[in-house]
């Protein structure tokens, strides 16, 4: 069984690592340059490819994709006799797209999960091969939740692969009428308008959902001179970081910027 893995960020590294430890052969990985997956592959002497250099000379049987970040064209999907399995961190058809974990935290959901689907030509649209649920903990950020979901997904994947390869699993079609969608996050998604702030509850969800990126941030004036504008970031654990400084708690921040108490009280229970 020759597998090609598609993926990019640090939190998906447990997928190829667990496959190797289970005895599967990873023929190559397809990833963006200078990514954590590229580093992992080079450390294991596994060829790193781009979509343009992937061809039948690698004799792939199966593709595994997790947070790759690009659309796979049909001609590449067709290279894999056993298809490409996509590991998506949501309970599909809910939260298709680029930011499912952030969307779940923002919505105040108490549970999420992982869906393993067989890729088709539409994004996160293919039939479900396996699915499991996972609680969202009160202190979860997108970073902690992504890491936990993909570690558990790695264990589930190696459990189901023998049956998938043997043709013993019949994937079930998603209920496409229930599909919801997420978007690629931009830095502006984390911006707080001090003249129209979110409720404290929504603000708290934003801080957890957007940690570590794009972060939740705002600008405020420290004096009458507009040049004295500061950018501050809001961090999990009710920490605040002034641009160029170290994270601090709210009390220490207010000691330095007492004029911020009025608008800060709209975001925190002071």
Helices and strands as residue ranges (DSSP letters): E 2-7, G 10-12, H 13-21, E 25-30, H 36-43, E 47-49, G 56-58, E 62-66, H 74-77, E 84-88, H 100-106, E 111-118, E 128-135, H 142-165, G 176-178, G 187-190, H 200-209, E 216-221, E 229-235, E 239-242, E 248-249, H 250-256, G 258-260, H 261-264
